Amino acid sequence: MKHGSVEAPGFRYMERLLKNIGGYKGETIDIDSVLRDIDSLAAQTNWSKYEIQTSTHTIPAYYRTPAPNGPHLYISAGIHGDEPAGPLSVLKLFQQNEWPAHVNLWVIPCLNPGGFRLSRRENEEGIDLNRDYRNSRSEIIRAHMAWIDTLPRFKLALCLHEDWESQGFYVYELNPDLQRSFADEIIQAVEKVCPIDRSPEIEGRKAQNGIICANPDLPRRPDWPEAFYLIHDKTRLTYTLEAASDYILPVRIHALAAGVQAVMRSM
């Protein structure tokens, strides 16, 4: 797929593809090309680079801190190698270059480049990296956690994902202190470009208007995803944005980008 700027899809493209049978069967991407494009745009727009290093990988990460007293926002994508909309939505955001001047930003475009090169969810060792944050088996997640520990605390964190089984976009909210929520703004922005899954139950959890409150999972879940590590270590508010993989890729890209933009506008 070409990685140029993608026009917003019209609603005539909002029908499900119905091809993800037993797993993701959609488009794949050249992740190294995507990361080169992001790196070039980051350099052109005065972002700084702060890489995550392992013995086998250099994971690019970028930051801009224009507001000395402003809030910090963390954005990550590409932890599952069969979810191409995440890295491509980060590329779209860099192409748009509409970053708020009052917010400090930390962005990881792709945490699992090895998985993307293999076109599979897990990394090269067969580990689901988004279940590896409590008793970490993978070097890359240990390095990621150590990298996060060097950063300032975030006002909130966004993790960009896809769900190949979903009927539409939805979002997990972790908000154990019941702070001011951004979930409604995310849904309101995304529903303009992508259908919302308004099922009363999603992934076995109660949902309302495309929003799952994941707070009840915090004390009992043994296999921590990235959002759980963040909520324990670096912030008290996280959103996992889930685009529906059964729509065309431009719809999913715009959905994730719209969710991020809504949060940045509201901070």
C-alpha positions, 0 to 999 in steps of 0.5 A: 500500500502507498503511504501517501496522505489518505483522503477521508473516506465517505460513508459509502465505504462504511460497509463491513468487508466480512472477510476476517474469518478466524483471524485478520485477513486484511491488508499488510504494510511494509513497516520499514517504509512506514517508519522511514516516512515517519522519521523523515516527517519528524525530522522536518517538523522538529521532533526529537528522537529518543529510541528504545534499544534492545540487542536486536531492535532499535525502536524509534520514538519521538517527543516534542515538549513545547510547554514547560508546565503543560501536560504530557500525552503518550501515544503508542501503536503497532504492538500487534503486527496484524494491526496496520492502522495504528502505525499508519494513523501515526503517519497520518498525524505526522503528515497533518502536523497539527500538534497542540502547542500546550501539550508535550507529546511522546510517540512510539509509532511501532512497538513490534516491527518484527511482528509486522515483518511476519504479518502476525500478532506476536513478535518473532519469538511468538510472544504477544507483547501486549500481554507481557507487561507483568512477568515480562518474557520479551527483551523488547517489553523490558526495554520499553518499560525501562524507557517509560520509567525515564519519562515524566508522568503523563496526564493520559496515555493512548494505545492504538489498536485494531480488533478483527472481530469487532462490528465497529470502533470502540474504546477501553477506558482505565480511569481508577480515580474517576478523573474527567473522562475523554471517552465521549469526545473520542467517540463523538469524533470517531463516529464522523468517520467510522461506525461505532460498536454500540453493542451492550457487551464487547469482548465479554465486557459491559459496554455503553456507546462504544465505551468499555470501563476496564477498571474492574479488570485492574485487580484481577488480570494476570497478563498485563497489557501496555495500558495496565503497566502505564496505569500502575507506573506512569499515569492514572488515565489510559485509553485503548482505541480499537478500530474495526479491522473489518472495514477498509484500511482508510476508515480505520486509519481515520478513526484512530487519528480522529480519536487522538485529535479529539483528545489533543483538542480537549486537553 
